[in-house]
Amino acid sequence: MSEKAKVLDQLRAEKAALANSGFDPEEVRSEWLSELRRLFKTFRTWTKDAKRQGLLEIRNESVHLEEERLGGYDAPALRIASPRVAIRIVPRARNVIGALGRVDFETPSERLILIRSDSNTWKFARLVGHRWETTELTEGTFWNVLGSLLQ
């Protein structure tokens, strides 16, 4: 059997396995977008007092994502701005190795990763040396991250 035939057989087997896995891109994409809307609603709730006092500006945004297994889609994003610094909270992908999604907190000079480790848990991930350290998302860790990024 030629190398080409071997690769084509492997690709056929992978395609059949995916078809039989029950993976539904539309369902996965819909669930992911619902989770993002829920997450950003939580962030807006946590920042409500700061917005009301005129300390932070909160603005809904949108980003277009292209993922190999999910295709192209528009996802919600959020912009949180102080008088000096703006933080964009931007989804990067649903399909992430070792996680169920990734959202980045970005300033012009810094980026912090938030990963969805399971269907109910989000964690901030930071590379320290050669190891990833994670901290579960809570209102306290959210404000800690905001405080460090707004400096």
N, C-alpha and C positions, 0 to 999 in steps of 0.2 A: 504494500500500500504506500502510495506517495505521501510526502509530508503535507501536501495540499489536501489530499483526501482525509488524512488524520485530523487536520485542523477543522475541516468542514464537518466531519463526524462529531467532533467535540462541540462545535457551535450548534449543531442540530440537537445534540443531547442537552446542552444548556438551555436552548430555546424551549424544548419539550418540558424540561424540569420547571422552568419559570411558568409556562402555561398551566402546568399541573399544580403549582404551588398555591393557587388561589389569590395571588397578588393582583389586586385591582388598583391600577394607578389613580383612577378617578376617586376611589374611596380613600386611599392614602392621602392624596392631595387635599381632599375635602376635610379630613380629620386634622391634618397639619394646619390648614388655614384657620379652622375653628380654634385650635390650640393657640395659635398666634394671636387671634383676636382676644381670647381669654387672658393671655399673658399681658398684652398691652392694656387691656381694661384694668387689670390689677395695678400696673404701673401708674396709670392715670389716677386710680383711687389713692395710691400711696403718695402721689405728688399734688393732690387736690388742694391741700392747705397752702403749700408753697405757691401754687398758681394763683389761688384766691388772694394771697398777699402781694402778688406782683413780683415774686422773687424768681420764679421760673416761668418760662413760656413753653407750653406743651403743644406740639402740632403733629397731627396725623400725616403720614406720608405713605408712599407706595413704592415698591421696587419690583422689577421684573426679574424672575429667576428662570433659569434653564437647567433642568436636571435630566440626566440620561433616562432614568426609568419613569419620571413623572412628566416630562415634557416641559413646555414653557407655561408660566402662570404668573399672575400679579399677586404680590403678597403685601400685607400691611407692614408699615415701618413707623417709627416714632422719632420725633426730634424733641429733645429737652434742652432748652437754652437758658443759661444765666446771662447777665449783662456782658460777661467776658468770653464764655466758652459755650459751644454747642456740642451736644452729644447726640449722635445718630444711633438709634437702636434698630439694627437691620438684620433680618433673617438672611442666612447664607445658604442653607440647604436643609432639607428634611432627611435625605439619605446621607448619613455620616457614619463612618466606621466607628463602632462602639457606642453609638448614641442614636436617639430618635429625632435629632434635629439640632441645629446650631443657629444662634443669634449672636451678633457681635455688637458690643458697645464701642463706638468709635468717636474719637476726637481727631483733629488734624495731626496730632502727634502720638496718639496711643490707641491701642485696641485691646479689649478684654472680651474673652469668649464666654458665652453662656450656652451650656449644652443641656439637652433634655435627656437625662439618663434613663428614665422610664416614663410611662404615661402620666405619672403624677409628680415627678421630681425634676426640677431644673437646678443646675449647679454651675457656679462660676468656675472656670478652669484657667489656671495660670501656670506657665512653664517656669519652674524654679530650678535652675541648673539644668539637669537632664531629666527631671521628673515633672510630671503634671500634678499639681495640687488642686484639689477641688474643694469648694465651699458651697453648701446648699443655699439656694436662693430663699431668703426670708426678707421681710421688710427691713430689718436691720442690716443685712448684708447688701441689699439694694442701696440703702442710703450710704453705707460705707464706700461702695464702688462709686456712686455719684459724687460723693465728697472728694474722693481721690482724683477722679477724672475732671472735676470742675476747678481744680487748683491750677 
